[in-house]
Amino acid sequence: MKNASVSYLINLSFVFLLSLTNVSCQNKKNNSIVIQNTTLNKQKSAIITPFDSTLVTVFYQKFPELLPYKKQAVAIYQQQHYNYIWYDGNGIKETAAVIWNKINNLQEEGVTISAPYKPIFDSKYSVRSIIPDIELELGLTSYYLFYADKVFHGIDLAKSRELGWYLPRNKPSYLNYLNSLLAGTKSEDEKYLLPQYYKLRDVLKHYRELEVKGGWNKVAVDSKFTILKPGDTSEIISKIRTRLFLEGDLATDSKISWYDNDLKLGILNFKSRTGFKPDADILPKHIAEMNIGINDRIKTIMVNMERCRWISNGWTNSNEFIVINIPSFRLTYFKDKNPLLISKVVVGKEMNKTVVFSGMMSYIVFCPYWNIPNSILRKEIYPALRRNKRYLANHQMEWHDGGIRQRPGPNNSLGLIKFLFPNSNNIYLHDTPSKNLFKKETRAFSHGCIRIEKPVELAKLILKDDPIWTSERIDEAMHRNQESWYTLKTKIPVYIGYFTAWVDNQGKINFYKDIYQNDNRLMVVLAKE
């Protein structure tokens, strides 16, 4: 955990913990607590003084796998003058059960590992003595910190950056969350992570229930299989029908072998949430997608829950923002919390990956020049020039400031408009003359920048509230064959993310191809955490 977490823990302290629990005290002297055993009709009391601070070091020497949480635990107990946190006049507090339940159900949070020394603390927790067990006390505090670390923080910043994630990381206040967690307030509980996290968590639970029931069988087809269309009859159809029913794409499973209208609707549902063209044909690639096992789907959900941990829940507070999800090849423009535009995009190919990061859109450039990056000059333009001396003239290019640029116009590789959010990655959004690429299902073709299918619509929405920029003026600026810049009056946040599983507003889980092979790399890291 980061040092920043320590400041949260120290500054906010555990005062609220004491206010949430009813401490039965006969009297209080010299910082001691008199415990009353309420299970008996007659009173019995035991005096509990603050415990010896040296016992913290002894505890972490005995349980070294919990050592990463020692610093935060010491800060907590120093703030509380080494009084017990998890015990009151009746023994162990009921609030401890909240933490214990969370630890027992870590897999519901998509966490792949168990809490260290769980059998030992299981035994201690089951005793329920009114006399505090110092090891259980410190174990519960360490378990809370372990839980908060794994569920709210995830892998550390350096590891997420190694995996190519440069969006701002979430910095939750673990004690604020603990306050709501102990109070049992779900609405408070769910404000600490991105809402998508909780949607994925619900889907994870459903898929694990399916897994316990056996999941689904693969749809077996031979090598000669080519296509199925509405009206066809085949044994394969009944298997497809069962497969779609199990994942919710079909409402019922009639088990018939005729490709009827019900199956067509199921196929369209399946394709809409797996990134395929919305037609009724069933091809080998669709069967291959159906044959991805439920265990692999569960892993995909889990790695995307982890990615949700890395995003601040406040990122959608802006009145206006743009989100691009690389694996879904989709841009969404939000204003006043509403998605006003959804556009297909083309992203970077495997060798020129589009970077996961955020920036502030500041400029719109009409009829832009394309200043060709050095990497493209070396790999593509210079070799082409050696083969054909007229290459620059044939492609409306010219030498400029020691480099090469392409002149404005309809054949410019950036199209007629680009949107700039200055960044060290030199990535921006732009139009393209290659409109045919948007018809493809997989759209990873660029050198890293993002091509938009609907750039004009995006520009008009961004400039809608500026009376000077009418539709006619925008069109005129795009076609004058002269570059012109417009500085936005209000900068717009742009978030470029990488999610291969996403639950939409209808509660439907969508899966996208892992085009950069990031999921397996992340799963390996999570298994080691």
GUMI-656711 format. One line per field, with one value per residue (C-alpha): residue number from 0; chain; x, y, z. Coordinates in steps of 0.001 Angstrom, whole numbers, plus 524288, in hexadecimal, padded with zeros to 5 digits. Example, Ala and Ser with C-alpha at 12.3 -4.5 7.8 and 13.67 -1.06 7.14 Angstrom:
// residues 2
num = (0/1)
chaine = (A/A)
u = (8300C/83566)
v = (7EE6C/7FBDC)
w = (81E78/81BE4)
END
This chain:
// residues 529
num = (0/1/2/3/4/5/6/7/8/9/10/11/12/13/14/15/16/17/18/19/20/21/22/23/24/25/26/27/28/29/30/31/32/33/34/35/36/37/38/39/40/41/42/43/44/45/46/47/48/49/50/51/52/53/54/55/56/57/58/59/60/61/62/63/64/65/66/67/68/69/70/71/72/73/74/75/76/77/78/79/80/81/82/83/84/85/86/87/88/89/90/91/92/93/94/95/96/97/98/99/100/101/102/103/104/105/106/107/108/109/110/111/112/113/114/115/116/117/118/119/120/121/122/123/124/125/126/127/128/129/130/131/132/133/134/135/136/137/138/139/140/141/142/143/144/145/146/147/148/149/150/151/152/153/154/155/156/157/158/159/160/161/162/163/164/165/166/167/168/169/170/171/172/173/174/175/176/177/178/179/180/181/182/183/184/185/186/187/188/189/190/191/192/193/194/195/196/197/198/199/200/201/202/203/204/205/206/207/208/209/210/211/212/213/214/215/216/217/218/219/220/221/222/223/224/225/226/227/228/229/230/231/232/233/234/235/236/237/238/239/240/241/242/243/244/245/246/247/248/249/250/251/252/253/254/255/256/257/258/259/260/261/262/263/264/265/266/267/268/269/270/271/272/273/274/275/276/277/278/279/280/281/282/283/284/285/286/287/288/289/290/291/292/293/294/295/296/297/298/299/300/301/302/303/304/305/306/307/308/309/310/311/312/313/314/315/316/317/318/319/320/321/322/323/324/325/326/327/328/329/330/331/332/333/334/335/336/337/338/339/340/341/342/343/344/345/346/347/348/349/350/351/352/353/354/355/356/357/358/359/360/361/362/363/364/365/366/367/368/369/370/371/372/373/374/375/376/377/378/379/380/381/382/383/384/385/386/387/388/389/390/391/392/393/394/395/396/397/398/399/400/401/402/403/404/405/406/407/408/409/410/411/412/413/414/415/416/417/418/419/420/421/422/423/424/425/426/427/428/429/430/431/432/433/434/435/436/437/438/439/440/441/442/443/444/445/446/447/448/449/450/451/452/453/454/455/456/457/458/459/460/461/462/463/464/465/466/467/468/469/470/471/472/473/474/475/476/477/478/479/480/481/482/483/484/485/486/487/488/489/490/491/492/493/494/495/496/497/498/499/500/501/502/503/504/505/506/507/508/509/510/511/512/513/514/515/516/517/518/519/520/521/522/523/524/525/526/527/528)
chaine = (A/A/A/A/A/A/A/A/A/A/A/A/A/A/A/A/A/A/A/A/A/A/A/A/A/A/A/A/A/A/A/A/A/A/A/A/A/A/A/A/A/A/A/A/A/A/A/A/A/A/A/A/A/A/A/A/A/A/A/A/A/A/A/A/A/A/A/A/A/A/A/A/A/A/A/A/A/A/A/A/A/A/A/A/A/A/A/A/A/A/A/A/A/A/A/A/A/A/A/A/A/A/A/A/A/A/A/A/A/A/A/A/A/A/A/A/A/A/A/A/A/A/A/A/A/A/A/A/A/A/A/A/A/A/A/A/A/A/A/A/A/A/A/A/A/A/A/A/A/A/A/A/A/A/A/A/A/A/A/A/A/A/A/A/A/A/A/A/A/A/A/A/A/A/A/A/A/A/A/A/A/A/A/A/A/A/A/A/A/A/A/A/A/A/A/A/A/A/A/A/A/A/A/A/A/A/A/A/A/A/A/A/A/A/A/A/A/A/A/A/A/A/A/A/A/A/A/A/A/A/A/A/A/A/A/A/A/A/A/A/A/A/A/A/A/A/A/A/A/A/A/A/A/A/A/A/A/A/A/A/A/A/A/A/A/A/A/A/A/A/A/A/A/A/A/A/A/A/A/A/A/A/A/A/A/A/A/A/A/A/A/A/A/A/A/A/A/A/A/A/A/A/A/A/A/A/A/A/A/A/A/A/A/A/A/A/A/A/A/A/A/A/A/A/A/A/A/A/A/A/A/A/A/A/A/A/A/A/A/A/A/A/A/A/A/A/A/A/A/A/A/A/A/A/A/A/A/A/A/A/A/A/A/A/A/A/A/A/A/A/A/A/A/A/A/A/A/A/A/A/A/A/A/A/A/A/A/A/A/A/A/A/A/A/A/A/A/A/A/A/A/A/A/A/A/A/A/A/A/A/A/A/A/A/A/A/A/A/A/A/A/A/A/A/A/A/A/A/A/A/A/A/A/A/A/A/A/A/A/A/A/A/A/A/A/A/A/A/A/A/A/A/A/A/A/A/A/A/A/A/A/A/A/A/A/A/A/A/A/A/A/A/A/A/A/A/A/A/A/A/A/A/A/A/A/A/A/A/A/A/A/A/A/A/A/A/A/A/A/A/A/A/A/A/A/A/A/A/A/A/A/A/A/A/A/A/A/A/A/A/A/A/A/A/A/A/A/A/A)
u = (80000/80440/8090C/7FD79/7F4C4/7FBA1/7F7C7/7E9AB/7EA35/7F0D1/7E900/7DB9F/7DE8E/7D550/7CCD4/7C0EC/7C313/7C0D4/7B49C/7AF01/7AFFE/7A99E/7B435/7AEF9/7B69E/7B43D/7BE25/7CA38/7D682/7E47D/7E13D/7DBFE/7CF69/7C701/7C0BE/7B3A7/7AFFE/7A1CE/79F98/79E65/793F6/79E38/7A8FF/7B6BB/7C0BC/7CE5C/7D709/7DD4E/7E80F/7EE2C/7F6E8/805B4/80A27/81599/80BC7/809B1/8179F/8164E/809DD/80FE1/81BE0/812D6/80A8C/8145A/80B2C/8034D/80F65/80BF0/800DD/808D5/80B9A/7FD42/7F939/802FB/7FDB5/7EFEE/7F361/7FBEC/7F046/7E805/7F268/7F310/7E52F/7DE2C/7D640/7CEE2/7CAA2/7C04D/7B9A6/7B3BC/7C037/7C2AD/7BA43/7AFE0/7B678/7C1DE/7B89A/7B772/7C607/7C61C/7BB34/7C269/7CEC3/7C717/7C12B/7CCCC/7CA39/7BD9F/7C64D/7CE0D/7D9F3/7E1E3/7E8F2/7E498/7E813/7F499/7F39D/7E4F7/7E3CB/7EAD2/7E1E6/7D5F0/7D8DD/7DAEE/7CEC3/7C637/7C9A5/7C1FB/7C7EF/7C4F2/7D367/7DA6C/7E3C8/7EE93/7F205/7E3F4/7E31B/7EF25/7EB29/7DE01/7E482/7EE37/7E336/7DBD3/7E7FC/7EA22/7DC13/7DC9F/7E982/7E4E7/7D71F/7D8B2/7E6A1/7EA76/7F825/80166/8038C/81077/80ABF/7FEDF/807DC/80FF8/80347/8017E/7F760/7F9AA/7EC38/7EC5D/7EBCE/7E16C/7E589/7DA85/7D922/7D8A2/7D34F/7C82A/7C483/7C5C4/7BC35/7B1AF/7B57A/7B387/7A6DD/7A220/79E37/79EA7/79D28/7A909/7B02E/7AE88/7B3B1/7C1D7/7C3D3/7BF5F/7B105/7B569/7BCF5/7B085/7A995/7B4B5/7B467/7A61A/7A902/7B48A/7AB75/7A20B/7ACC1/7B240/7A4AB/7A447/7B1A8/7AD18/7A1DB/7AB44/7AC3B/7AA0A/7AED7/7B674/7AEFE/7B5E5/7B70D/7BF7B/7C9B2/7C02D/7B6CF/7B543/7A890/79ACF/78FD0/781A7/77979/7847F/78317/78E8B/791FB/79B61/78FFC/78A49/797B5/798EE/78B64/78EFE/79BB8/79502/78A72/7944F/79AA6/78DB3/78D76/78164/775BE/77265/778D3/76F78/77A6E/7756A/77F22/778E7/77E73/77227/76F9A/771B7/77F68/781E8/77EB4/787B8/792C1/790E0/7915B/79DC4/7A458/7A088/7A7E4/7B3BB/7B779/7B29A/7AAE6/79C48/79832/791D3/79C9B/7A388/7B1B6/7BD08/7C222/7B51D/7B5AD/7C39C/7BEC0/7B3D5/7BDE3/7C581/7C3D4/7BD07/7C9A6/7D014/7C467/7C5B2/7D415/7D09F/7C6B3/7D097/7DB6A/7D1E6/7CD76/7DBCB/7DC8E/7D0B9/7D87A/7E221/7D856/7D34E/7C4A6/7C474/7C95D/7BB76/7B8BB/7BC38/7B0B9/7B69E/7C046/7C442/7C717/7CDC8/7CE51/7D901/7D41E/7C633/7CB10/7C15E/7C10D/7B64E/7B443/7AD2D/7A6DE/79E8F/7A07F/79A09/7A0C6/79DDF/7A676/7ABA2/7B55C/7BD73/7CC0D/7D876/7E36C/7F1C4/7F5F0/7FDA1/80AC4/805BC/7FCF9/7F417/7F83B/7EF11/7EF53/7E770/7E8C2/7E166/7DC38/7E01E/7DFAD/7D819/7DFF6/7D893/7DEA6/7EB41/7F8E2/7FE49/80BD4/810E8/8177E/825B2/8226D/81988/82373/82DF9/825AE/81CC5/81F0D/82DD0/82DAD/82277/82A31/835C0/82CE5/82573/82ACA/81D1D/81776/815E8/80F52/80645/801CD/800AA/80C80/81742/823D6/821EA/82B59/8341C/828C0/81DA2/80F6D/80345/7FBAA/7ED85/7E2AD/7D946/7E44B/7EBE8/7EDE6/7E7DA/7DBDC/7D572/7D5E6/7DDB0/7DBDD/7E7DC/7EA05/7F89A/8001E/80D9C/80864/80500/7F78B/7EB86/7DE38/7DC3F/7D432/7D8EA/7D6B3/7D6DA/7C88D/7C802/7CFAA/7C3DB/7BC8E/7C5F6/7C362/7D16A/7D6A9/7E4D1/7EB9E/7F158/7FEDF/7F96A/7F069/7E1B5/7D9B2/7CB63/7C015/7B7F0/7C17A/7B840/7AD74/7B716/7BBC9/7ADF0/7AA36/7B65A/7B3CF/7A50A/7A494/7AD3F/7A42E/7AF7E/7B1F2/7A607/7A574/7A7F3/7B42C/7B972/7B764/7BDB3/7C9A3/7CB58/7CB81/7D358/7E03A/7E6A2/7E9FA/7E320/7E323/7D868/7DB7A/7D0A8/7CB09/7C9CB/7D336/7CD1B/7D2A3/7D5DA/7D793/7DD6D/7DB3B/7DCB8/7D140/7CE95/7C244/7B827/7AA59/7A14C/79603/78CC1/794F9/79A08/7A823/7B006/7BCB7/7C6ED/7D2F8/7DF8A/7E63F/7F2D4/7F343/7F2BC/7E94C/7F23D/7FD88/7F505/7EFA7/7FD93/8008A/7F40F/7F719/803F4/7FE74)
v = (80000/80DCA/81756/81FE4/815BB/81800/8263B/8226F/8190D/8227B/82E91/82857/81ED8/814EC/81E5B/81A9E/80C45/80F2F/816FB/80BA3/801BF/8015C/7FFCD/7FAA1/8010F/8005C/80AF3/81040/8137A/81541/8128D/80503/7FE51/7F685/7EB4C/7E5EB/7D80B/7DA2E/7CBAA/7C9BC/7CF14/7D2D0/7DC37/7D7D6/7E179/7E167/7ED28/7EF37/7F921/7FDD6/7F30B/7F38E/7FA06/7F09A/7E5D4/7EB88/7E847/7DACE/7D878/7DBDF/7D3B8/7C82E/7CB34/7D0D1/7CFF8/7DADD/7E34D/7EC9B/7F1AA/7F3F9/80251/80593/7FD71/80470/8118E/80D41/8089B/81442/81CD5/81468/813F0/80538/802DF/7F71D/7F9E7/7ED35/7EA38/7F06A/7ECD6/7E092/7DB79/7DC3F/7E694/7E367/7ECCD/7E34F/7D9EC/7E37C/7E2D5/7D437/7D231/7DA4E/7D250/7C59D/7CA10/7D02E/7C845/7CFF9/7DBDB/7D526/7D3D5/7C7D9/7C585/7C26F/7C9F8/7C4B8/7BBEC/7BA71/7AD2C/7B2B8/7BE7A/7B638/7AE97/7BAC6/7C17A/7B5C7/7B657/7C2E4/7C556/7D20B/7D2BA/7D950/7D12A/7DA7A/7D22C/7D244/7E0EA/7E3B8/7D966/7DFFC/7ED27/7E721/7E01E/7ECC9/7F317/7E702/7E7AD/7F63D/7F49B/7E993/7EE7C/7FD47/7FF2B/7F30B/7F105/7FC45/8079C/802BE/7F590/7FB8A/8045D/7F8B0/7F37C/80000/806E1/8158D/81A34/8211B/8170C/816B3/81B4F/81719/81AAE/80D4F/8128A/819A9/80CE8/8059E/80F1A/80B99/7FD45/7FC24/803B3/7FA24/804FF/7FFB0/80CEE/811AB/80504/806B2/81480/810A4/80981/80BAA/80762/7FE0F/7F65C/7F2CA/7EF25/7E606/7E087/7DCDE/7D66A/7CF26/7C955/7C4F5/7BEC4/7B788/7B211/7ADA1/7A77E/79FB5/79A7A/79601/7A203/79EF8/794D7/79846/79899/78E1B/7904A/78945/78F9D/7903C/79944/7A64B/7AD4B/7AC3A/7B53E/7B72D/7ABF1/7A203/79537/78F05/787C7/792F3/79C5F/7959C/79632/7A4A5/7A6EE/7A0AA/7A835/7B55D/7B22B/7AF5B/7BCB1/7C3E1/7C724/7BE9C/7BF2D/7B0C1/7A4A1/79D9D/79442/793D6/7927B/79C6E/7AA2B/7B1CF/7C004/7BDAB/7B8B0/7C43A/7CD8F/7C5DD/7C68C/7D538/7D697/7CE88/7D635/7E369/7E095/7D9E1/7E3EA/7DD43/7E2F0/7E281/7D899/7CB43/7C309/7B94C/7B784/7AFA5/7BBE1/7BD2C/7AEF1/7B145/7BCA1/7B429/7A9D6/7B2B4/7ABC0/7B157/7B0EC/7B9D2/7C300/7C388/7C71A/7D1D5/7D778/7D702/7DE30/7E8C9/7EA32/7EC73/7F71D/7FD9A/7FEA1/8075A/811ED/81C83/81C08/82AC3/82A66/82BCC/83828/840BD/846B4/84275/8378B/82D7B/81F1A/81603/8077C/80186/7F34E/7F761/80102/80AE4/81930/81ED3/82D5A/830DD/83D9D/83FE1/83165/82D64/8262A/82F78/828C6/81B0D/8195C/80E3F/81093/80AD6/808FB/80562/7F83C/7EEB8/7F4AB/80293/80115/80C3D/81046/80F7F/81D34/829AD/837A3/8445A/84777/85587/857B6/8543E/8554C/856B5/8524A/84E29/84BAA/83E5F/83FEC/83241/82C52/8284C/81A01/819EB/82191/81772/80B56/80F8E/81CB5/81C7A/80E96/8129B/81E92/8161B/80DD3/81935/82713/82C62/8262C/8332A/839F5/82E6A/82EEC/83DB3/83DE1/847F4/84A5F/85345/85733/84B9D/84218/83E81/84240/83F4C/84B0A/84D70/847C8/83C74/832AC/836B9/82B11/832ED/835F1/8432D/844FE/840F3/84287/8453D/84236/8450A/8395D/83354/827AD/8303F/82A01/8314C/82EFB/8316D/82F52/82616/82481/815A8/81465/80616/8022E/8052A/7F9F8/7F01B/7E941/7EA46/7F7F9/7F84F/7FE65/80B86/80FB0/812C6/81E55/81C72/81DFF/82197/81D6A/8294C/834AE/83EEE/83B08/83BAD/8493F/84E54/84922/84EF2/85C30/85BD2/8661E/86F99/877B4/87B66/86D55/869DF/85D4E/86546/86B8A/85E69/858A9/8647A/863B3/85553/85763/863D3/85C42/86516/860E2/86869/8666A/8689A/86911/86331/86C63/860EC/855A1/84823/83C47/830E0/82357/81846/80B53/7FCCC/7F466/7E70C/7E533/7EFB7/7EF70/7F8C7/8009D/7F546/7EC63/7E4B7/7E010/7E347/7DC59/7E1E6/7DBEF/7DDF9/7E40F/7E776/7DAD0/7E260/7D9AE/7CDFC/7D697/7DCED/7CFD8/7CAEF/7D6E8/7D552/7C717/7CB45/7D654)
w = (80000/7FD8C/807EA/80456/80AA3/8178E/817BA/8154A/82099/829FC/82691/826A0/831D0/8377D/83F45/8373C/83A8F/848BF/84580/83DBF/848A0/855F9/8601D/86CFC/877AB/88630/8883E/881CB/8893F/8853C/8770B/87A84/8764F/87FB5/87840/87C7C/878BA/874B3/87248/880EA/889FC/893E0/89047/88DA7/88941/883C4/882BF/87562/874D9/8682D/86343/8630B/8566C/85537/85285/844E4/84117/8472E/83F4C/83233/83538/8374C/82B39/82169/815A6/81BF5/81DD2/81282/81B15/82771/824CE/822C5/82E8C/8374C/832B5/83639/843CA/846CB/843CB/84CD5/857B4/855B6/85A46/85486/8485D/84633/85437/85CE5/869A6/863B3/85DB7/84F43/848BC/83ED1/83590/834E3/82E1B/822D0/8203F/82289/818BA/80E9D/8108E/80F6E/80299/7FBCC/7EF87/7EDA3/7EBB2/7E107/7E9E3/7E67B/7F356/8012E/80D69/813B4/81FAE/81DFD/8251C/83100/8320A/82EFA/83B37/84359/83E31/84165/84FE7/85273/85FC2/866DF/86A17/85ECC/856D7/852B4/846DF/8421F/844AF/83C81/832A4/83044/82E5C/824E2/81DD0/81C15/81647/80DC8/808F9/8062D/7FF0B/7F640/7F39D/7F316/7EEB8/7E712/7E1CE/7E3EA/7DAAF/7D55B/7D170/7CADE/7C30C/7BF0B/7B966/7B188/7BA1E/7BB64/7BF7C/7CCCD/7D7B9/7E225/7EFCE/7F8D9/8070A/80D55/81A2A/8138A/80D34/81A08/82020/81642/81630/824D7/82412/819B3/81074/8028E/7FC1B/80385/800BC/7F222/7F101/7F2E0/7E607/7D828/7D6C9/7CC07/7D651/7DD8E/7D0F6/7CD82/7DB3F/7D99D/7CC8F/7D28D/7DCB1/7D212/7C9D4/7D588/7D822/7C9FA/7CBA4/7D76E/7CF27/7C4BE/7BC12/7ADBD/7A432/79818/78B5F/78381/774D7/76AEC/76246/756D4/75DF8/756E9/75A0C/75F95/75B71/75FB6/75A94/75B3B/76291/769A8/7762A/778CC/77A11/785FC/78C8F/78960/78EC6/79BCD/79C3B/79A31/7A412/7AECD/7AD4A/7AC32/79DB9/79BFE/7A53E/7A360/79DE1/794CE/790C6/782D3/777AC/76E97/76DA3/770ED/77458/782F1/78054/77769/78288/78B6F/7817E/78028/78EFC/78F81/784AB/78A3C/796DC/790E1/7869A/77A46/76EFE/771C9/7677A/7688A/7625E/76B39/7671B/76CDE/773D6/77AEA/77F31/783F7/78C47/791E7/7954F/79E67/7AB58/7B726/7BEF4/7B4FA/7B581/7C44C/7C319/7B976/7C2F3/7CE04/7C6C1/7C2EA/7D106/7D424/7C9D9/7D007/7DCAC/7D5B6/7D213/7DB09/7DCBF/7DADD/7CCE0/7C79B/7CF77/7C3EB/7BCEA/7AFFE/7ACF7/7A2CD/7A511/79B72/79E5F/79603/79550/791C8/78769/78C70/7906F/798EC/79AF6/7A78F/7AB3D/7B75C/7BA85/7ADB7/7A27E/79745/78D34/78B33/78037/77ADF/77B5F/775AC/77F90/77F04/779D8/7825B/77EB3/780CE/78C8E/7905F/79E14/7A9C5/7AF8B/7B10E/7AC50/7AAF8/79D67/79ACC/78C17/77FF1/77363/766A2/759DF/760C1/75BD8/75F4F/764F7/762BD/76ECB/76DB0/76FF9/763FA/75C1A/75EE6/75D08/751E5/74B57/74937/74399/73AA2/73638/732AE/72A2E/7242C/723A2/7211A/72D42/7346C/728FB/726BA/734EB/73693/73F8E/74113/7487D/7543E/75F27/75C81/75C70/75372/7548E/74CAE/747C4/74BF4/743AD/74243/7400B/74C22/75541/7605C/75856/759C2/76874/77465/78307/78B57/799A6/79B2F/7A079/7A01F/79882/78CC2/78BFC/78755/78118/772B4/7668E/75BE2/74D3F/74F35/752E9/74EE3/75B0A/76398/75D3A/76301/76FF0/774B7/772A7/7770D/76B52/76F47/773B7/7813B/77F08/77F05/772B5/774AA/76C28/77011/7718E/76C0C/7756A/780B8/77CD5/77B9C/7890C/78F62/78905/78A7C/79530/78DB1/784D5/77BFA/77803/77018/7682D/75BFA/761A4/76619/7588C/75231/75B34/75806/74948/74705/7451D/74F24/75CE8/767D5/77685/78079/78F0B/79748/7A16E/7AAC8/7AA21/7A90E/7B04D/7A754/7AD35/7A547/7AC3E/7AA14/7AE60/7A871/7B090/7B30A/7B890/7B167/7B6E8/7B44E/7BCD8/7B12B/7B172/7A542/7A1FB/798AB/7929E/79A34/78E76/795AD/79DAF/7AA70/7B1EF/7B3B1/7B7EB/7C246/7C6D5/7C8FC/7D155/7D94C/7DC12/7E24B/7EA93)
END
